[in-house]
């Protein structure tokens, strides 16, 4: 089973926007950073320490983005990515 691990700084009271992890439903919502039908899978506190682990159950593309503050870190391109888990070779 393949997993994605997300590590990000906990919310900083001295400034800066916090982070989170959203799973977006498809390619276009990912391109547009449209979070309306996205699912928040980790909150701003879950990226600290060992981070947040998400199991990639299927061989399909998974679209992830930070969704805090209207998706600012998705829109500026710094916190969004796609991962495509592939089946392992059978040896
Ligand atoms: Cu962020």
PDB file of the backbone (N, CA, C, O) and the ligand in Angstrom, with CONECT records:
HET     CU  A 101       1
ATOM      1  N   UNK A   1       0.852  -1.198   0.000  1.00  0.00           N
ATOM      2  CA  UNK A   1       0.000   0.000   0.000  1.00  0.00           C
ATOM      3  C   UNK A   1       0.883   1.242   0.000  1.00  0.00           C
ATOM      4  O   UNK A   1       1.786   1.383   0.825  1.00  0.00           O
ATOM      5  N   UNK A   2       0.606   2.121  -0.926  1.00  0.00           N
ATOM      6  CA  UNK A   2       1.407   3.347  -1.002  1.00  0.00           C
ATOM      7  C   UNK A   2       0.726   4.470  -0.219  1.00  0.00           C
ATOM      8  O   UNK A   2      -0.498   4.534  -0.106  1.00  0.00           O
ATOM      9  N   UNK A   3       1.554   5.333   0.304  1.00  0.00           N
ATOM     10  CA  UNK A   3       1.056   6.396   1.166  1.00  0.00           C
ATOM     11  C   UNK A   3       1.715   7.706   0.783  1.00  0.00           C
ATOM     12  O   UNK A   3       2.846   7.739   0.296  1.00  0.00           O
ATOM     13  N   UNK A   4       0.983   8.783   1.015  1.00  0.00           N
ATOM     14  CA  UNK A   4       1.559  10.125   0.893  1.00  0.00           C
ATOM     15  C   UNK A   4       1.638  10.696   2.302  1.00  0.00           C
ATOM     16  O   UNK A   4       0.684  10.596   3.074  1.00  0.00           O
ATOM     17  N   UNK A   5       2.776  11.292   2.632  1.00  0.00           N
ATOM     18  CA  UNK A   5       2.951  11.904   3.947  1.00  0.00           C
ATOM     19  C   UNK A   5       3.100  13.410   3.769  1.00  0.00           C
ATOM     20  O   UNK A   5       3.911  13.874   2.967  1.00  0.00           O
ATOM     21  N   UNK A   6       2.321  14.154   4.513  1.00  0.00           N
ATOM     22  CA  UNK A   6       2.301  15.618   4.430  1.00  0.00           C
ATOM     23  C   UNK A   6       2.883  16.199   5.703  1.00  0.00           C
ATOM     24  O   UNK A   6       2.388  15.930   6.798  1.00  0.00           O
ATOM     25  N   UNK A   7       3.918  16.983   5.565  1.00  0.00           N
ATOM     26  CA  UNK A   7       4.518  17.666   6.714  1.00  0.00           C
ATOM     27  C   UNK A   7       4.515  19.161   6.434  1.00  0.00           C
ATOM     28  O   UNK A   7       4.997  19.612   5.395  1.00  0.00           O
ATOM     29  N   UNK A   8       3.972  19.914   7.364  1.00  0.00           N
ATOM     30  CA  UNK A   8       3.964  21.369   7.215  1.00  0.00           C
ATOM     31  C   UNK A   8       3.941  21.998   8.596  1.00  0.00           C
ATOM     32  O   UNK A   8       3.534  21.372   9.574  1.00  0.00           O
ATOM     33  N   UNK A   9       4.383  23.243   8.659  1.00  0.00           N
ATOM     34  CA  UNK A   9       4.481  23.934   9.944  1.00  0.00           C
ATOM     35  C   UNK A   9       3.100  24.121  10.565  1.00  0.00           C
ATOM     36  O   UNK A   9       2.119  24.367   9.864  1.00  0.00           O
ATOM     37  N   UNK A  10       3.040  24.002  11.867  1.00  0.00           N
ATOM     38  CA  UNK A  10       1.816  24.291  12.614  1.00  0.00           C
ATOM     39  C   UNK A  10       1.506  25.784  12.475  1.00  0.00           C
ATOM     40  O   UNK A  10       2.392  26.571  12.141  1.00  0.00           O
ATOM     41  N   UNK A  11       0.259  26.175  12.728  1.00  0.00           N
ATOM     42  CA  UNK A  11      -0.084  27.593  12.643  1.00  0.00           C
ATOM     43  C   UNK A  11       0.857  28.443  13.502  1.00  0.00           C
ATOM     44  O   UNK A  11       1.164  28.100  14.643  1.00  0.00           O
ATOM     45  N   UNK A  12       1.301  29.552  12.923  1.00  0.00           N
ATOM     46  CA  UNK A  12       2.265  30.414  13.597  1.00  0.00           C
ATOM     47  C   UNK A  12       1.552  31.679  14.069  1.00  0.00           C
ATOM     48  O   UNK A  12       1.064  32.456  13.248  1.00  0.00           O
ATOM     49  N   UNK A  13       1.489  31.892  15.392  1.00  0.00           N
ATOM     50  CA  UNK A  13       0.768  33.068  15.889  1.00  0.00           C
ATOM     51  C   UNK A  13       1.402  34.380  15.457  1.00  0.00           C
ATOM     52  O   UNK A  13       0.758  35.427  15.529  1.00  0.00           O
ATOM     53  N   UNK A  14       2.646  34.347  15.011  1.00  0.00           N
ATOM     54  CA  UNK A  14       3.328  35.581  14.615  1.00  0.00           C
ATOM     55  C   UNK A  14       3.092  35.966  13.156  1.00  0.00           C
ATOM     56  O   UNK A  14       3.625  36.967  12.676  1.00  0.00           O
ATOM     57  N   UNK A  15       2.301  35.175  12.466  1.00  0.00           N
ATOM     58  CA  UNK A  15       1.989  35.577  11.098  1.00  0.00           C
ATOM     59  C   UNK A  15       2.130  34.459  10.105  1.00  0.00           C
ATOM     60  O   UNK A  15       2.588  33.365  10.435  1.00  0.00           O
ATOM     61  N   UNK A  16       1.739  34.736   8.905  1.00  0.00           N
ATOM     62  CA  UNK A  16       1.729  33.728   7.859  1.00  0.00           C
ATOM     63  C   UNK A  16       0.436  32.941   7.910  1.00  0.00           C
ATOM     64  O   UNK A  16      -0.163  32.780   8.974  1.00  0.00           O
ATOM     65  N   UNK A  17       0.014  32.458   6.774  1.00  0.00           N
ATOM     66  CA  UNK A  17      -1.221  31.689   6.732  1.00  0.00           C
ATOM     67  C   UNK A  17      -0.924  30.246   7.092  1.00  0.00           C
ATOM     68  O   UNK A  17       0.141  29.728   6.757  1.00  0.00           O
ATOM     69  N   UNK A  18      -1.854  29.594   7.770  1.00  0.00           N
ATOM     70  CA  UNK A  18      -1.654  28.178   8.078  1.00  0.00           C
ATOM     71  C   UNK A  18      -1.874  27.303   6.834  1.00  0.00           C
ATOM     72  O   UNK A  18      -2.220  27.792   5.758  1.00  0.00           O
ATOM     73  N   UNK A  19      -1.665  26.025   7.015  1.00  0.00           N
ATOM     74  CA  UNK A  19      -1.806  25.070   5.911  1.00  0.00           C
ATOM     75  C   UNK A  19      -2.770  23.962   6.294  1.00  0.00           C
ATOM     76  O   UNK A  19      -3.097  23.762   7.463  1.00  0.00           O
ATOM     77  N   UNK A  20      -3.207  23.258   5.281  1.00  0.00           N
ATOM     78  CA  UNK A  20      -4.071  22.106   5.480  1.00  0.00           C
ATOM     79  C   UNK A  20      -3.933  21.250   4.222  1.00  0.00           C
ATOM     80  O   UNK A  20      -3.206  21.604   3.294  1.00  0.00           O
ATOM     81  N   UNK A  21      -4.634  20.134   4.205  1.00  0.00           N
ATOM     82  CA  UNK A  21      -4.598  19.289   3.014  1.00  0.00           C
ATOM     83  C   UNK A  21      -6.022  19.032   2.538  1.00  0.00           C
ATOM     84  O   UNK A  21      -6.861  18.526   3.284  1.00  0.00           O
ATOM     85  N   UNK A  22      -6.275  19.387   1.300  1.00  0.00           N
ATOM     86  CA  UNK A  22      -7.554  19.089   0.666  1.00  0.00           C
ATOM     87  C   UNK A  22      -7.322  18.098  -0.466  1.00  0.00           C
ATOM     88  O   UNK A  22      -6.315  18.145  -1.173  1.00  0.00           O
ATOM     89  N   UNK A  23      -8.287  17.203  -0.611  1.00  0.00           N
ATOM     90  CA  UNK A  23      -8.305  16.275  -1.736  1.00  0.00           C
ATOM     91  C   UNK A  23      -9.333  16.799  -2.731  1.00  0.00           C
ATOM     92  O   UNK A  23     -10.520  16.902  -2.423  1.00  0.00           O
ATOM     93  N   UNK A  24      -8.862  17.126  -3.920  1.00  0.00           N
ATOM     94  CA  UNK A  24      -9.746  17.707  -4.924  1.00  0.00           C
ATOM     95  C   UNK A  24     -10.344  16.616  -5.799  1.00  0.00           C
ATOM     96  O   UNK A  24      -9.722  15.576  -6.016  1.00  0.00           O
ATOM     97  N   UNK A  25     -11.566  16.859  -6.307  1.00  0.00           N
ATOM     98  CA  UNK A  25     -12.284  15.760  -6.971  1.00  0.00           C
ATOM     99  C   UNK A  25     -11.811  15.440  -8.378  1.00  0.00           C
ATOM    100  O   UNK A  25     -12.055  14.332  -8.856  1.00  0.00           O
ATOM    101  N   UNK A  26     -11.153  16.351  -9.055  1.00  0.00           N
ATOM    102  CA  UNK A  26     -10.772  16.076 -10.436  1.00  0.00           C
ATOM    103  C   UNK A  26      -9.718  17.078 -10.908  1.00  0.00           C
ATOM    104  O   UNK A  26      -9.330  17.999 -10.189  1.00  0.00           O
ATOM    105  N   UNK A  27      -9.274  16.859 -12.146  1.00  0.00           N
ATOM    106  CA  UNK A  27      -8.199  17.654 -12.716  1.00  0.00           C
ATOM    107  C   UNK A  27      -8.533  19.142 -12.760  1.00  0.00           C
ATOM    108  O   UNK A  27      -7.711  19.976 -12.380  1.00  0.00           O
ATOM    109  N   UNK A  28      -9.741  19.480 -13.225  1.00  0.00           N
ATOM    110  CA  UNK A  28     -10.058  20.904 -13.412  1.00  0.00           C
ATOM    111  C   UNK A  28     -10.177  21.638 -12.098  1.00  0.00           C
ATOM    112  O   UNK A  28      -9.761  22.791 -11.992  1.00  0.00           O
ATOM    113  N   UNK A  29     -10.735  20.991 -11.100  1.00  0.00           N
ATOM    114  CA  UNK A  29     -10.781  21.658  -9.789  1.00  0.00           C
ATOM    115  C   UNK A  29      -9.365  21.871  -9.262  1.00  0.00           C
ATOM    116  O   UNK A  29      -9.097  22.846  -8.561  1.00  0.00           O
ATOM    117  N   UNK A  30      -8.468  20.961  -9.602  1.00  0.00           N
ATOM    118  CA  UNK A  30      -7.066  21.111  -9.219  1.00  0.00           C
ATOM    119  C   UNK A  30      -6.421  22.281  -9.963  1.00  0.00           C
ATOM    120  O   UNK A  30      -5.747  23.114  -9.356  1.00  0.00           O
ATOM    121  N   UNK A  31      -6.627  22.339 -11.258  1.00  0.00           N
ATOM    122  CA  UNK A  31      -6.048  23.433 -12.057  1.00  0.00           C
ATOM    123  C   UNK A  31      -6.560  24.783 -11.571  1.00  0.00           C
ATOM    124  O   UNK A  31      -5.793  25.738 -11.452  1.00  0.00           O
ATOM    125  N   UNK A  32      -7.850  24.859 -11.293  1.00  0.00           N
ATOM    126  CA  UNK A  32      -8.475  26.120 -10.892  1.00  0.00           C
ATOM    127  C   UNK A  32      -8.374  26.395  -9.396  1.00  0.00           C
ATOM    128  O   UNK A  32      -8.739  27.478  -8.937  1.00  0.00           O
ATOM    129  N   UNK A  33      -7.878  25.421  -8.633  1.00  0.00           N
ATOM    130  CA  UNK A  33      -7.907  25.524  -7.166  1.00  0.00           C
ATOM    131  C   UNK A  33      -9.328  25.779  -6.670  1.00  0.00           C
ATOM    132  O   UNK A  33      -9.555  26.589  -5.772  1.00  0.00           O
ATOM    133  N   UNK A  34     -10.267  25.076  -7.272  1.00  0.00           N
ATOM    134  CA  UNK A  34     -11.673  25.181  -6.876  1.00  0.00           C
ATOM    135  C   UNK A  34     -11.920  24.188  -5.741  1.00  0.00           C
ATOM    136  O   UNK A  34     -11.956  22.976  -5.952  1.00  0.00           O
ATOM    137  N   UNK A  35     -12.087  24.723  -4.549  1.00  0.00           N
ATOM    138  CA  UNK A  35     -12.173  23.873  -3.356  1.00  0.00           C
ATOM    139  C   UNK A  35     -13.610  23.523  -2.971  1.00  0.00           C
ATOM    140  O   UNK A  35     -13.836  22.858  -1.960  1.00  0.00           O
ATOM    141  N   UNK A  36     -14.576  23.964  -3.764  1.00  0.00           N
ATOM    142  CA  UNK A  36     -15.976  23.814  -3.337  1.00  0.00           C
ATOM    143  C   UNK A  36     -16.381  22.367  -3.138  1.00  0.00           C
ATOM    144  O   UNK A  36     -17.161  22.064  -2.236  1.00  0.00           O
ATOM    145  N   UNK A  37     -15.866  21.470  -3.962  1.00  0.00           N
ATOM    146  CA  UNK A  37     -16.234  20.060  -3.805  1.00  0.00           C
ATOM    147  C   UNK A  37     -15.054  19.240  -3.279  1.00  0.00           C
ATOM    148  O   UNK A  37     -15.048  18.011  -3.363  1.00  0.00           O
ATOM    149  N   UNK A  38     -14.074  19.932  -2.746  1.00  0.00           N
ATOM    150  CA  UNK A  38     -12.918  19.234  -2.194  1.00  0.00           C
ATOM    151  C   UNK A  38     -13.204  18.781  -0.772  1.00  0.00           C
ATOM    152  O   UNK A  38     -14.071  19.322  -0.086  1.00  0.00           O
ATOM    153  N   UNK A  39     -12.461  17.787  -0.354  1.00  0.00           N
ATOM    154  CA  UNK A  39     -12.616  17.263   1.002  1.00  0.00           C
ATOM    155  C   UNK A  39     -11.367  17.612   1.805  1.00  0.00           C
ATOM    156  O   UNK A  39     -10.249  17.325   1.378  1.00  0.00           O
ATOM    157  N   UNK A  40     -11.559  18.224   2.952  1.00  0.00           N
ATOM    158  CA  UNK A  40     -10.400  18.500   3.802  1.00  0.00           C
ATOM    159  C   UNK A  40     -10.010  17.220   4.529  1.00  0.00           C
ATOM    160  O   UNK A  40     -10.791  16.684   5.314  1.00  0.00           O
ATOM    161  N   UNK A  41      -8.813  16.737   4.271  1.00  0.00           N
ATOM    162  CA  UNK A  41      -8.386  15.479   4.875  1.00  0.00           C
ATOM    163  C   UNK A  41      -7.404  15.704   6.020  1.00  0.00           C
ATOM    164  O   UNK A  41      -7.124  14.772   6.775  1.00  0.00           O
ATOM    165  N   UNK A  42      -6.879  16.907   6.166  1.00  0.00           N
ATOM    166  CA  UNK A  42      -6.000  17.193   7.312  1.00  0.00           C
ATOM    167  C   UNK A  42      -6.139  18.666   7.680  1.00  0.00           C
ATOM    168  O   UNK A  42      -6.185  19.532   6.807  1.00  0.00           O
ATOM    169  N   UNK A  43      -6.204  18.937   8.961  1.00  0.00           N
ATOM    170  CA  UNK A  43      -6.372  20.306   9.428  1.00  0.00           C
ATOM    171  C   UNK A  43      -5.003  20.956   9.662  1.00  0.00           C
ATOM    172  O   UNK A  43      -3.974  20.294   9.525  1.00  0.00           O
ATOM    173  N   UNK A  44      -4.985  22.239  10.012  1.00  0.00           N
ATOM    174  CA  UNK A  44      -3.700  22.946  10.124  1.00  0.00           C
ATOM    175  C   UNK A  44      -2.743  22.377  11.173  1.00  0.00           C
ATOM    176  O   UNK A  44      -1.545  22.658  11.124  1.00  0.00           O
ATOM    177  N   UNK A  45      -3.239  21.600  12.101  1.00  0.00           N
ATOM    178  CA  UNK A  45      -2.351  21.061  13.138  1.00  0.00           C
ATOM    179  C   UNK A  45      -1.792  19.682  12.806  1.00  0.00           C
ATOM    180  O   UNK A  45      -0.898  19.199  13.500  1.00  0.00           O
ATOM    181  N   UNK A  46      -2.296  19.048  11.771  1.00  0.00           N
ATOM    182  CA  UNK A  46      -1.922  17.652  11.516  1.00  0.00           C
ATOM    183  C   UNK A  46      -0.630  17.489  10.729  1.00  0.00           C
ATOM    184  O   UNK A  46      -0.179  16.363  10.520  1.00  0.00           O
ATOM    185  N   UNK A  47      -0.031  18.581  10.292  1.00  0.00           N
ATOM    186  CA  UNK A  47       1.198  18.460   9.523  1.00  0.00           C
ATOM    187  C   UNK A  47       2.456  18.509  10.366  1.00  0.00           C
ATOM    188  O   UNK A  47       3.559  18.319   9.855  1.00  0.00           O
ATOM    189  N   UNK A  48       2.294  18.765  11.658  1.00  0.00           N
ATOM    190  CA  UNK A  48       3.467  18.908  12.521  1.00  0.00           C
ATOM    191  C   UNK A  48       4.040  17.544  12.885  1.00  0.00           C
ATOM    192  O   UNK A  48       3.375  16.518  12.736  1.00  0.00           O
ATOM    193  N   UNK A  49       5.268  17.544  13.358  1.00  0.00           N
ATOM    194  CA  UNK A  49       5.906  16.314  13.822  1.00  0.00           C
ATOM    195  C   UNK A  49       6.088  15.326  12.693  1.00  0.00           C
ATOM    196  O   UNK A  49       6.724  15.626  11.683  1.00  0.00           O
ATOM    197  N   UNK A  50       5.522  14.138  12.872  1.00  0.00           N
ATOM    198  CA  UNK A  50       5.663  13.110  11.843  1.00  0.00           C
ATOM    199  C   UNK A  50       4.742  13.349  10.663  1.00  0.00           C
ATOM    200  O   UNK A  50       4.811  12.640   9.659  1.00  0.00           O
ATOM    201  N   UNK A  51       3.900  14.328  10.781  1.00  0.00           N
ATOM    202  CA  UNK A  51       3.061  14.701   9.652  1.00  0.00           C
ATOM    203  C   UNK A  51       1.795  13.876   9.565  1.00  0.00           C
ATOM    204  O   UNK A  51       1.476  13.075  10.443  1.00  0.00           O
ATOM    205  N   UNK A  52       1.095  14.099   8.484  1.00  0.00           N
ATOM    206  CA  UNK A  52      -0.189  13.442   8.235  1.00  0.00           C
ATOM    207  C   UNK A  52       0.002  12.427   7.121  1.00  0.00           C
ATOM    208  O   UNK A  52       0.593  12.734   6.086  1.00  0.00           O
ATOM    209  N   UNK A  53      -0.497  11.224   7.336  1.00  0.00           N
ATOM    210  CA  UNK A  53      -0.330  10.160   6.354  1.00  0.00           C
ATOM    211  C   UNK A  53      -1.659   9.825   5.688  1.00  0.00           C
ATOM    212  O   UNK A  53      -2.682   9.666   6.354  1.00  0.00           O
ATOM    213  N   UNK A  54      -1.626   9.722   4.379  1.00  0.00           N
ATOM    214  CA  UNK A  54      -2.822   9.404   3.607  1.00  0.00           C
ATOM    215  C   UNK A  54      -2.545   8.184   2.752  1.00  0.00           C
ATOM    216  O   UNK A  54      -1.569   8.154   2.002  1.00  0.00           O
ATOM    217  N   UNK A  55      -3.397   7.183   2.861  1.00  0.00           N
ATOM    218  CA  UNK A  55      -3.203   5.947   2.101  1.00  0.00           C
ATOM    219  C   UNK A  55      -3.798   6.101   0.706  1.00  0.00           C
ATOM    220  O   UNK A  55      -4.956   6.486   0.545  1.00  0.00           O
ATOM    221  N   UNK A  56      -2.988   5.796  -0.288  1.00  0.00           N
ATOM    222  CA  UNK A  56      -3.409   5.879  -1.692  1.00  0.00           C
ATOM    223  C   UNK A  56      -3.916   4.501  -2.108  1.00  0.00           C
ATOM    224  O   UNK A  56      -3.148   3.646  -2.548  1.00  0.00           O
ATOM    225  N   UNK A  57      -5.221   4.307  -1.960  1.00  0.00           N
ATOM    226  CA  UNK A  57      -5.772   2.958  -2.105  1.00  0.00           C
ATOM    227  C   UNK A  57      -5.883   2.512  -3.552  1.00  0.00           C
ATOM    228  O   UNK A  57      -5.812   1.319  -3.847  1.00  0.00           O
ATOM    229  N   UNK A  58      -6.057   3.465  -4.450  1.00  0.00           N
ATOM    230  CA  UNK A  58      -6.343   3.101  -5.839  1.00  0.00           C
ATOM    231  C   UNK A  58      -5.228   3.560  -6.766  1.00  0.00           C
ATOM    232  O   UNK A  58      -4.476   4.482  -6.451  1.00  0.00           O
ATOM    233  N   UNK A  59      -5.137   2.893  -7.927  1.00  0.00           N
ATOM    234  CA  UNK A  59      -4.239   3.365  -8.992  1.00  0.00           C
ATOM    235  C   UNK A  59      -4.985   4.415  -9.798  1.00  0.00           C
ATOM    236  O   UNK A  59      -5.552   4.130 -10.853  1.00  0.00           O
ATOM    237  N   UNK A  60      -4.973   5.620  -9.284  1.00  0.00           N
ATOM    238  CA  UNK A  60      -5.645   6.747  -9.942  1.00  0.00           C
ATOM    239  C   UNK A  60      -4.910   7.999  -9.517  1.00  0.00           C
ATOM    240  O   UNK A  60      -4.212   7.988  -8.504  1.00  0.00           O
ATOM    241  N   UNK A  61      -5.051   9.073 -10.266  1.00  0.00           N
ATOM    242  CA  UNK A  61      -4.419  10.319  -9.819  1.00  0.00           C
ATOM    243  C   UNK A  61      -5.136  10.881  -8.598  1.00  0.00           C
ATOM    244  O   UNK A  61      -6.364  10.862  -8.513  1.00  0.00           O
ATOM    245  N   UNK A  62      -4.353  11.373  -7.671  1.00  0.00           N
ATOM    246  CA  UNK A  62      -4.888  12.062  -6.497  1.00  0.00           C
ATOM    247  C   UNK A  62      -4.420  13.513  -6.563  1.00  0.00           C
ATOM    248  O   UNK A  62      -3.237  13.793  -6.756  1.00  0.00           O
ATOM    249  N   UNK A  63      -5.368  14.424  -6.401  1.00  0.00           N
ATOM    250  CA  UNK A  63      -5.080  15.861  -6.502  1.00  0.00           C
ATOM    251  C   UNK A  63      -5.147  16.478  -5.120  1.00  0.00           C
ATOM    252  O   UNK A  63      -6.184  16.432  -4.460  1.00  0.00           O
ATOM    253  N   UNK A  64      -4.036  17.057  -4.684  1.00  0.00           N
ATOM    254  CA  UNK A  64      -3.960  17.627  -3.338  1.00  0.00           C
ATOM    255  C   UNK A  64      -3.644  19.109  -3.407  1.00  0.00           C
ATOM    256  O   UNK A  64      -2.956  19.570  -4.317  1.00  0.00           O
ATOM    257  N   UNK A  65      -4.154  19.844  -2.438  1.00  0.00           N
ATOM    258  CA  UNK A  65      -3.807  21.260  -2.335  1.00  0.00           C
ATOM    259  C   UNK A  65      -4.018  21.737  -0.903  1.00  0.00           C
ATOM    260  O   UNK A  65      -4.831  21.192  -0.156  1.00  0.00           O
ATOM    261  N   UNK A  66      -3.267  22.762  -0.549  1.00  0.00           N
ATOM    262  CA  UNK A  66      -3.543  23.489   0.681  1.00  0.00           C
ATOM    263  C   UNK A  66      -4.796  24.331   0.450  1.00  0.00           C
ATOM    264  O   UNK A  66      -4.928  24.987  -0.584  1.00  0.00           O
ATOM    265  N   UNK A  67      -5.708  24.310   1.410  1.00  0.00           N
ATOM    266  CA  UNK A  67      -6.979  25.020   1.204  1.00  0.00           C
ATOM    267  C   UNK A  67      -7.210  26.183   2.141  1.00  0.00           C
ATOM    268  O   UNK A  67      -8.307  26.741   2.171  1.00  0.00           O
ATOM    269  N   UNK A  68      -6.207  26.560   2.905  1.00  0.00           N
ATOM    270  CA  UNK A  68      -6.425  27.650   3.874  1.00  0.00           C
ATOM    271  C   UNK A  68      -6.466  28.997   3.171  1.00  0.00           C
ATOM    272  O   UNK A  68      -5.890  29.186   2.100  1.00  0.00           O
ATOM    273  N   UNK A  69      -7.156  29.913   3.801  1.00  0.00           N
ATOM    274  CA  UNK A  69      -7.253  31.303   3.335  1.00  0.00           C
ATOM    275  C   UNK A  69      -7.661  31.364   1.858  1.00  0.00           C
ATOM    276  O   UNK A  69      -7.005  32.008   1.040  1.00  0.00           O
ATOM    277  N   UNK A  70      -8.754  30.679   1.547  1.00  0.00           N
ATOM    278  CA  UNK A  70      -9.255  30.698   0.175  1.00  0.00           C
ATOM    279  C   UNK A  70      -8.363  29.987  -0.826  1.00  0.00           C
ATOM    280  O   UNK A  70      -8.478  30.205  -2.033  1.00  0.00           O
ATOM    281  N   UNK A  71      -7.481  29.143  -0.329  1.00  0.00           N
ATOM    282  CA  UNK A  71      -6.605  28.401  -1.244  1.00  0.00           C
ATOM    283  C   UNK A  71      -5.443  29.221  -1.769  1.00  0.00           C
ATOM    284  O   UNK A  71      -4.979  28.993  -2.886  1.00  0.00           O
ATOM    285  N   UNK A  72      -4.972  30.161  -0.986  1.00  0.00           N
ATOM    286  CA  UNK A  72      -3.911  31.063  -1.467  1.00  0.00           C
ATOM    287  C   UNK A  72      -2.640  30.300  -1.867  1.00  0.00           C
ATOM    288  O   UNK A  72      -1.971  30.672  -2.831  1.00  0.00           O
ATOM    289  N   UNK A  73      -2.315  29.248  -1.135  1.00  0.00           N
ATOM    290  CA  UNK A  73      -1.092  28.506  -1.470  1.00  0.00           C
ATOM    291  C   UNK A  73      -1.299  27.527  -2.623  1.00  0.00           C
ATOM    292  O   UNK A  73      -0.338  27.017  -3.200  1.00  0.00           O
ATOM    293  N   UNK A  74      -2.551  27.276  -2.944  1.00  0.00           N
ATOM    294  CA  UNK A  74      -2.840  26.545  -4.184  1.00  0.00           C
ATOM    295  C   UNK A  74      -2.758  27.513  -5.352  1.00  0.00           C
ATOM    296  O   UNK A  74      -2.137  27.222  -6.374  1.00  0.00           O
ATOM    297  N   UNK A  75      -3.391  28.665  -5.188  1.00  0.00           N
ATOM    298  CA  UNK A  75      -3.422  29.644  -6.280  1.00  0.00           C
ATOM    299  C   UNK A  75      -2.041  30.184  -6.625  1.00  0.00           C
ATOM    300  O   UNK A  75      -1.779  30.507  -7.783  1.00  0.00           O
ATOM    301  N   UNK A  76      -1.155  30.287  -5.641  1.00  0.00           N
ATOM    302  CA  UNK A  76       0.187  30.776  -5.992  1.00  0.00           C
ATOM    303  C   UNK A  76       1.124  29.631  -6.375  1.00  0.00           C
ATOM    304  O   UNK A  76       2.305  29.852  -6.642  1.00  0.00           O
ATOM    305  N   UNK A  77       0.600  28.428  -6.400  1.00  0.00           N
ATOM    306  CA  UNK A  77       1.344  27.293  -6.937  1.00  0.00           C
ATOM    307  C   UNK A  77       2.331  26.647  -5.987  1.00  0.00           C
ATOM    308  O   UNK A  77       3.051  25.730  -6.382  1.00  0.00           O
ATOM    309  N   UNK A  78       2.384  27.100  -4.749  1.00  0.00           N
ATOM    310  CA  UNK A  78       3.414  26.575  -3.850  1.00  0.00           C
ATOM    311  C   UNK A  78       2.980  25.318  -3.097  1.00  0.00           C
ATOM    312  O   UNK A  78       3.829  24.567  -2.617  1.00  0.00           O
ATOM    313  N   UNK A  79       1.669  25.079  -2.985  1.00  0.00           N
ATOM    314  CA  UNK A  79       1.226  23.910  -2.230  1.00  0.00           C
ATOM    315  C   UNK A  79       0.104  23.194  -2.954  1.00  0.00           C
ATOM    316  O   UNK A  79      -1.043  23.180  -2.506  1.00  0.00           O
ATOM    317  N   UNK A  80       0.457  22.604  -4.078  1.00  0.00           N
ATOM    318  CA  UNK A  80      -0.486  21.765  -4.810  1.00  0.00           C
ATOM    319  C   UNK A  80       0.321  20.729  -5.561  1.00  0.00           C
ATOM    320  O   UNK A  80       1.382  21.029  -6.107  1.00  0.00           O
ATOM    321  N   UNK A  81      -0.181  19.523  -5.585  1.00  0.00           N
ATOM    322  CA  UNK A  81       0.487  18.523  -6.412  1.00  0.00           C
ATOM    323  C   UNK A  81      -0.424  17.345  -6.698  1.00  0.00           C
ATOM    324  O   UNK A  81      -1.421  17.103  -6.016  1.00  0.00           O
ATOM    325  N   UNK A  82      -0.035  16.625  -7.738  1.00  0.00           N
ATOM    326  CA  UNK A  82      -0.736  15.412  -8.145  1.00  0.00           C
ATOM    327  C   UNK A  82       0.173  14.229  -7.875  1.00  0.00           C
ATOM    328  O   UNK A  82       1.386  14.318  -8.062  1.00  0.00           O
ATOM    329  N   UNK A  83      -0.404  13.133  -7.441  1.00  0.00           N
ATOM    330  CA  UNK A  83       0.379  11.905  -7.319  1.00  0.00           C
ATOM    331  C   UNK A  83      -0.399  10.778  -7.988  1.00  0.00           C
ATOM    332  O   UNK A  83      -1.614  10.656  -7.838  1.00  0.00           O
ATOM    333  N   UNK A  84       0.336   9.968  -8.724  1.00  0.00           N
ATOM    334  CA  UNK A  84      -0.274   8.847  -9.447  1.00  0.00           C
ATOM    335  C   UNK A  84       0.392   7.563  -8.969  1.00  0.00           C
ATOM    336  O   UNK A  84       1.478   7.225  -9.439  1.00  0.00           O
ATOM    337  N   UNK A  85      -0.230   6.849  -8.054  1.00  0.00           N
ATOM    338  CA  UNK A  85       0.376   5.599  -7.578  1.00  0.00           C
ATOM    339  C   UNK A  85       0.314   4.519  -8.663  1.00  0.00           C
ATOM    340  O   UNK A  85      -0.713   4.328  -9.313  1.00  0.00           O
ATOM    341  N   UNK A  86       1.404   3.841  -8.836  1.00  0.00           N
ATOM    342  CA  UNK A  86       1.463   2.753  -9.819  1.00  0.00           C
ATOM    343  C   UNK A  86       1.605   1.431  -9.093  1.00  0.00           C
ATOM    344  O   UNK A  86       2.199   1.353  -8.018  1.00  0.00           O
ATOM    345  N   UNK A  87       1.058   0.410  -9.689  1.00  0.00           N
ATOM    346  CA  UNK A  87       1.222  -0.920  -9.108  1.00  0.00           C
ATOM    347  C   UNK A  87       2.699  -1.294  -9.107  1.00  0.00           C
ATOM    348  O   UNK A  87       3.441  -0.972 -10.035  1.00  0.00           O
ATOM    349  N   UNK A  88       3.098  -1.968  -8.066  1.00  0.00           N
ATOM    350  CA  UNK A  88       4.485  -2.421  -8.009  1.00  0.00           C
ATOM    351  C   UNK A  88       4.700  -3.575  -8.968  1.00  0.00           C
ATOM    352  O   UNK A  88       3.780  -4.348  -9.237  1.00  0.00           O
ATOM    353  N   UNK A  89       5.922  -3.692  -9.486  1.00  0.00           N
ATOM    354  CA  UNK A  89       6.273  -4.877 -10.278  1.00  0.00           C
ATOM    355  C   UNK A  89       6.171  -6.099  -9.378  1.00  0.00           C
ATOM    356  O   UNK A  89       6.489  -6.037  -8.190  1.00  0.00           O
ATOM    357  N   UNK A  90       5.728  -7.200  -9.949  1.00  0.00           N
ATOM    358  CA  UNK A  90       5.449  -8.364  -9.093  1.00  0.00           C
ATOM    359  C   UNK A  90       6.694  -9.183  -8.754  1.00  0.00           C
ATOM    360  O   UNK A  90       6.652 -10.412  -8.809  1.00  0.00           O
ATOM    361  N   UNK A  91       7.782  -8.533  -8.411  1.00  0.00           N
ATOM    362  CA  UNK A  91       8.951  -9.277  -7.918  1.00  0.00           C
ATOM    363  C   UNK A  91       9.695  -8.422  -6.930  1.00  0.00           C
ATOM    364  O   UNK A  91      10.714  -8.850  -6.388  1.00  0.00           O
TER     365      UNK A  91
HETATM  366 CU    CU A 101      -0.977  26.694   2.981  1.00  0.00          CU
END
